[in-house]
């Protein structure tokens, strides 16, 4: 399965910016394990830089999640992740017209990606409206 997924990632047409792959699924489904295995396979198959991002590193601090009761479904879906930071720090810089300076976690130093890099990002709710348009390939 990993080889098939790697072939699919490598088949995404080049469009002058890094390929952004979102690995989505429910909590504890194995997204990070899958993304790590896929990254390893891609690194063996290609000389392209593979960027790994776990979007849980963009979660808001508990004290900053105050729009809804902390243990409510609304808090988890609507208020747990910093979606503007995910877009502005990771997805937009690696997208069309982006400057290629990105972060894979809130507060970390910027790095620069080559135009042919591959981003493998895993997390929950990656197909929600704030993020969906920024993926070149989605794996659920």
C-alpha positions as CSV (number, residue, x, y, z in Angstrom):
1,X,0.0,0.0,0.0
2,X,2.8,2.5,0.8
3,X,4.4,1.9,-2.6
4,X,1.1,2.6,-4.3
5,X,0.5,5.8,-2.3
6,X,4.1,6.9,-3.0
7,X,3.5,6.4,-6.8
8,X,0.3,8.4,-6.5
9,X,2.1,11.3,-4.7
10,X,4.9,11.3,-7.3
11,X,2.2,11.3,-10.1
12,X,0.8,14.7,-9.0
13,X,1.6,17.0,-11.8
14,X,4.3,19.6,-11.2
15,X,2.8,23.0,-11.0
16,X,5.8,25.1,-9.9
17,X,5.3,24.7,-6.2
18,X,5.7,21.9,-3.6
19,X,3.1,19.2,-3.7
20,X,0.9,19.5,-0.6
21,X,-0.5,16.2,0.6
22,X,-3.0,16.1,3.4
23,X,-3.4,12.8,5.3
24,X,-6.7,13.2,7.1
25,X,-8.7,10.9,9.4
26,X,-10.0,10.6,12.9
27,X,-7.9,10.7,16.0
28,X,-5.7,7.6,16.6
29,X,-6.4,6.2,13.2
30,X,-2.7,5.9,12.3
31,X,-2.3,9.0,10.2
32,X,1.2,9.9,11.6
33,X,2.4,6.3,11.2
34,X,1.2,6.3,7.6
35,X,2.7,9.7,6.9
36,X,6.1,8.7,8.4
37,X,6.2,5.4,6.3
38,X,5.2,7.3,3.2
39,X,7.9,9.9,3.8
40,X,10.5,7.2,4.2
41,X,9.4,5.5,0.9
42,X,9.4,8.8,-1.0
43,X,12.9,9.7,0.3
44,X,14.1,6.3,-1.1
45,X,12.4,6.8,-4.5
46,X,13.2,10.4,-5.2
47,X,15.8,13.1,-4.5
48,X,13.1,15.6,-3.7
49,X,12.9,17.1,-0.2
50,X,10.1,15.6,1.8
51,X,8.6,17.8,4.5
52,X,6.7,16.2,7.4
53,X,4.2,18.2,9.4
54,X,2.0,17.0,12.2
55,X,-0.8,19.6,12.4
56,X,-1.3,18.8,16.0
57,X,1.7,21.1,16.5
58,X,-0.7,23.9,15.5
59,X,-3.2,23.2,18.3
60,X,-4.2,26.1,20.5
61,X,-3.3,26.1,24.2
62,X,-6.2,25.0,26.4
63,X,-6.4,28.5,28.0
64,X,-6.9,30.0,24.5
65,X,-9.8,27.7,23.6
66,X,-12.6,29.7,25.2
67,X,-15.2,30.1,22.4
68,X,-17.0,26.9,23.5
69,X,-16.9,24.7,26.6
70,X,-13.5,22.9,26.5
71,X,-14.9,19.3,26.4
72,X,-17.6,20.0,23.8
73,X,-17.6,18.8,20.2
74,X,-17.8,22.4,19.1
75,X,-14.5,23.2,20.9
76,X,-12.8,20.3,19.3
77,X,-14.0,21.0,15.8
78,X,-14.1,24.8,15.7
79,X,-11.6,26.0,18.3
80,X,-8.8,23.5,18.9
81,X,-6.5,24.3,15.9
82,X,-5.1,27.6,14.7
83,X,-6.3,27.3,11.1
84,X,-5.0,30.8,10.1
85,X,-1.5,29.8,11.3
86,X,-1.7,26.5,9.4
87,X,-2.6,28.4,6.2
88,X,-0.2,31.3,6.6
89,X,2.7,29.4,8.0
90,X,2.6,26.2,6.0
91,X,0.1,25.8,3.2
92,X,0.2,29.2,1.5
93,X,4.0,29.6,1.5
94,X,4.3,26.2,-0.2
95,X,1.4,26.8,-2.6
96,X,1.1,28.7,-5.9
97,X,2.9,32.0,-5.7
98,X,4.2,31.3,-2.2
99,X,7.5,32.4,-0.9
100,X,8.6,28.9,0.2
101,X,9.4,29.9,3.8
102,X,7.4,27.7,6.0
103,X,7.0,26.3,9.5
104,X,5.8,22.9,10.6
105,X,4.8,24.0,14.1
106,X,3.6,27.1,15.7
107,X,6.6,29.2,17.0
108,X,9.4,27.4,15.2
109,X,12.0,29.1,12.9
110,X,11.2,29.3,9.3
111,X,12.8,27.0,6.7
112,X,12.9,27.3,3.0
113,X,11.6,24.6,0.6
114,X,12.6,24.0,-3.0
115,X,9.9,24.3,-5.6
116,X,9.8,20.5,-6.1
117,X,9.4,19.6,-2.4
118,X,6.7,17.3,-1.1
119,X,4.7,18.2,2.0
120,X,3.2,15.3,3.9
121,X,0.9,16.8,6.6
122,X,-1.2,14.7,8.9
123,X,-4.1,15.7,11.1
124,X,-7.8,15.7,11.7
125,X,-10.3,17.9,9.8
126,X,-7.9,18.6,6.9
127,X,-10.8,18.8,4.5
128,X,-12.7,21.5,6.3
129,X,-13.4,24.7,4.3
130,X,-10.4,26.7,5.7
131,X,-7.9,24.1,4.5
132,X,-9.4,22.0,1.7
133,X,-8.4,24.2,-1.2
134,X,-4.8,24.1,-0.2
135,X,-4.2,20.4,-0.8
136,X,-2.9,19.0,-4.1
137,X,-3.7,15.5,-2.9
138,X,-5.9,14.2,0.0
139,X,-5.5,10.8,1.6
140,X,-8.3,9.8,4.0
